[in-house]
Amino acid sequence: MDFSYEQVAAFAQQSGLLYFFLIFSAICVYALWPKNKAKFDHAAQIPLEED
């Protein structure tokens, strides 16, 4: 089975798009998960704390 450059390039583009979409979705789910709210709220207040 021979693949042309166009077929390989199209497959790589589609696979890359799917990969980055899944990574982006996982990051969004992690950032918006209710269990992580306290951790992110604390991290957001660190620059405002007095030394």
N, CA, C and O of each residue as an XYZ file, in Angstrom:
204
protein
N       0.852     -1.174      0.000
C       0.000      0.000      0.000
C       0.897      1.236      0.000
O       1.649      1.471      0.946
N       0.808      2.007     -1.051
C       1.601      3.226     -1.165
C       0.747      4.424     -0.796
O      -0.406      4.542     -1.211
N       1.332      5.301     -0.014
C       0.653      6.529      0.369
C       1.331      7.689     -0.333
O       2.558      7.753     -0.419
N       0.527      8.592     -0.826
C       1.100      9.785     -1.436
C       1.365     10.819     -0.344
O       0.859     10.720      0.774
N       2.160     11.796     -0.699
C       2.474     12.866      0.246
C       1.198     13.565      0.697
O       1.059     13.900      1.873
N       0.272     13.786     -0.220
C      -0.971     14.484      0.115
C      -1.795     13.692      1.127
O      -2.394     14.273      2.031
N      -1.825     12.374      0.978
C      -2.576     11.542      1.918
C      -1.943     11.569      3.308
O      -2.640     11.679      4.316
N      -0.635     11.469      3.349
C       0.067     11.493      4.636
C      -0.085     12.853      5.292
O      -0.303     12.936      6.501
N       0.028     13.932      4.503
C      -0.110     15.281      5.050
C      -1.522     15.507      5.576
O      -1.692     16.091      6.646
N      -2.537     15.054      4.846
C      -3.920     15.214      5.296
C      -4.156     14.429      6.586
O      -4.809     14.924      7.506
N      -3.626     13.207      6.655
C      -3.778     12.402      7.867
C      -3.089     13.068      9.053
O      -3.643     13.108     10.151
N      -1.884     13.590      8.835
C      -1.145     14.251      9.912
C      -1.878     15.499     10.387
O      -1.914     15.776     11.586
N      -2.458     16.250      9.469
C      -3.196     17.455      9.856
C      -4.432     17.096     10.672
O      -4.712     17.728     11.690
N      -5.162     16.093     10.232
C      -6.366     15.690     10.958
C      -6.017     15.097     12.319
O      -6.696     15.367     13.309
N      -4.970     14.299     12.370
C      -4.551     13.709     13.644
C      -4.065     14.786     14.604
O      -4.374     14.745     15.795
N      -3.312     15.742     14.094
C      -2.826     16.834     14.934
C      -3.957     17.674     15.470
O      -3.948     18.068     16.637
N      -4.939     17.954     14.618
C      -6.097     18.730     15.058
C      -6.848     17.993     16.155
O      -7.223     18.598     17.159
N      -7.070     16.709     15.981
C      -7.762     15.909     16.994
C      -6.960     15.864     18.292
O      -7.526     15.997     19.377
N      -5.649     15.678     18.186
C      -4.777     15.630     19.358
C      -4.848     16.934     20.146
O      -5.054     16.910     21.360
N      -4.681     18.064     19.477
C      -4.693     19.342     20.180
C      -6.080     19.677     20.723
O      -6.191     20.308     21.774
N      -7.138     19.266     20.025
C      -8.487     19.480     20.541
C      -8.702     18.681     21.824
O      -9.283     19.190     22.782
N      -8.237     17.433     21.848
C      -8.392     16.611     23.053
C      -7.575     17.167     24.215
O      -8.052     17.187     25.349
N      -6.358     17.617     23.948
C      -5.529     18.211     25.001
C      -6.179     19.485     25.522
O      -6.243     19.699     26.733
N      -6.667     20.341     24.609
C      -7.328     21.582     25.008
C      -8.562     21.288     25.853
O      -8.796     21.950     26.864
N      -9.355     20.294     25.439
C     -10.555     19.925     26.194
C     -10.197     19.414     27.585
O     -10.866     19.754     28.561
N      -9.153     18.604     27.684
C      -8.735     18.079     28.987
C      -8.265     19.206     29.902
O      -8.560     19.193     31.097
N      -7.543     20.174     29.359
C      -7.081     21.306     30.167
C      -8.263     22.135     30.647
O      -8.292     22.562     31.801
N      -9.236     22.368     29.775
C     -10.425     23.136     30.175
C     -11.212     22.409     31.256
O     -11.664     23.033     32.216
N     -11.379     21.111     31.115
C     -12.100     20.335     32.126
C     -11.362     20.404     33.456
O     -11.988     20.584     34.501
N     -10.042     20.265     33.431
C      -9.251     20.340     34.664
C      -9.386     21.718     35.310
O      -9.556     21.823     36.525
N      -9.312     22.762     34.504
C      -9.356     24.121     35.050
C     -10.736     24.473     35.594
O     -10.840     25.258     36.537
N     -11.779     23.919     35.027
C     -13.136     24.280     35.432
C     -13.787     23.252     36.355
O     -14.939     23.427     36.752
N     -13.072     22.192     36.699
C     -13.623     21.165     37.588
C     -13.864     21.778     38.967
O     -12.959     22.405     39.518
N     -15.062     21.616     39.539
C     -15.382     22.257     40.822
C     -14.424     21.883     41.955
O     -14.186     22.704     42.842
N     -13.880     20.696     41.952
C     -12.974     20.264     43.018
C     -11.698     21.111     43.047
O     -11.089     21.260     44.106
N     -11.288     21.661     41.915
C     -10.047     22.437     41.832
C     -10.239     23.912     42.151
O      -9.267     24.667     42.155
N     -11.469     24.342     42.417
C     -11.747     25.762     42.635
C     -10.963     26.331     43.812
O     -10.389     27.414     43.699
N     -10.929     25.638     44.914
C     -10.224     26.151     46.098
C      -8.731     26.312     45.825
O      -8.123     27.297     46.244
N      -8.150     25.358     45.131
C      -6.723     25.429     44.814
C      -6.425     26.633     43.919
O      -5.443     27.340     44.144
N      -7.257     26.871     42.913
C      -7.039     27.994     42.007
C      -7.345     29.328     42.680
O      -6.679     30.325     42.401
N      -8.340     29.359     43.557
C      -8.624     30.596     44.298
C      -7.448     30.966     45.203
O      -7.077     32.136     45.295
N      -6.870     29.980     45.860
C      -5.705     30.245     46.708
C      -4.523     30.733     45.862
O      -3.838     31.681     46.246
N      -4.286     30.099     44.732
C      -3.175     30.501     43.865
C      -3.385     31.906     43.309
O      -2.414     32.625     43.072
N      -4.631     32.304     43.100
C      -4.912     33.644     42.583
C      -4.635     34.719     43.624
O      -4.362     35.866     43.270
N      -4.702     34.360     44.911
C      -4.480     35.335     45.974
C      -3.014     35.464     46.383
O      -2.672     36.390     47.119
N      -2.157     34.583     45.937
C      -0.743     34.608     46.337
C      -0.067     35.937     46.005
O       0.659     36.451     46.856
N      -0.258     36.527     44.820
C       0.423     37.805     44.544
C      -0.052     38.956     45.430
O       0.655     39.953     45.576
N      -1.231     38.831     46.017
C      -1.791     39.909     46.827
C      -1.431     39.796     48.303
O      -1.682     40.726     49.070
N      -0.851     38.680     48.713
C      -0.512     38.477     50.122
C       0.704     39.308     50.507
O       1.605     39.537     49.700
N       0.707     39.747     51.744
C       1.855     40.476     52.288
C       2.947     39.480     52.652
O       2.656     38.350     53.045
N       4.176     39.886     52.526
C       5.297     39.013     52.899
C       5.513     38.979     54.382
O       6.417     38.292     54.858
